Amino acid sequence: MNEQAIVIGGLALGTFAIRLGGYLLGASIPESGPWARALQALPGCLIAALLAVILVQAEPAEWTAASVALAVALLSRSLPLTMLAGVGSVWLLRSLT
């Protein structure tokens, strides 16, 4: 066996192990209780953390676009519309400056 076959086999085995581990871990997640509530809130928390880091380093165009997206989100409660408003406003504001 040459080195390439060993590397490919190792990577395939590693990929399978990661997928199997994710499946086994997912099967053990509780469906109720405090851990379940925490895990349900996790995606929103991650988005808020990423947005906070971006806004700390941002310029006025990004702050304005974030404000527009927040207003659209509060008024419409529509994720696709909010994303469209945020991306569109940051594109427009960046192209004007």
N, C-alpha and C positions, 0 to 999 in steps of 0.2 A: 504494500500500500504506500502510496506517495503522501507527501505532506498535505496536499490539497484535499485529498479524500478524508484525511484525519480531521482537518479543520472543518470541512463541510459537515462531517458526521458529528463533531463536537457542537457546532452551532445548531444543528438540527435537534440534538439531544437537549441542549440548553433551552431552545425555543419550546420544545414539548414540556420540559420541566416547569417553565414559567407559566405556560397555559394551564397545566394540570394544577399547579399551586394556586393559581387564581380561582379555578373552579372549586377546589377544596376549601379555600378560604371563604369564597362567596357562599358556599353551602352552610358555613357555620355562623353567618351573620344573624343576629337575633331579629325577629320580626316585630317585637314590641319591647318597651322599656327605654331607659335613658340612652343606651348605646344606639338603638334603632333611631331615636329622634336625632341624636348627634350626627349619625351617618346620613340621614335624610337632609340635614341642613348643610352638610359639607360642600356640595357643589356651589351653592350661593356664597359661602364663606370664601372659597377659593377664588371665585370671580371677583369678589370685593377686594381681596388681598392683592390680586394681580392688578386690578384697576387702581388701587391706592399707590402701588409702586410706580405705575406708569404716570399717574397724575403728579406725583412728587417731582418727577423729572420733566414734566411737560411744559409747554409754552402756552400762551393765551388761547391759541387756536384749539388745542386739545381740551382746555378747561371749558371753553365755550361749547364745544361739541359734546362734552360730557354733560353739561347743563341742559343742552337741547335733548339729548338722549334720556336724561332723567325726567324731564318734563313730559316727553312723549310716553315714557313708561308709566308714569303716574296717571296720565290722562287716558291712555288706550289699553293698558294691561296686555299689550301684544308684543311678544318677544321679536318676531320678524320685523314689525314696524319700528320698534325701538332700535334694532340693529341697523336697519336701513337709514333711519334718521341720524344715528350717531356716525356711521361711516360716511353718509352723504354730507353731513355738515362739516366733518373734519376734512374731507376732500375739498369741499368748496372753500372753507376758510384757509386751508394751506395753499390753494391755488390763487387766492386773492392776495396773499402776502408774499 
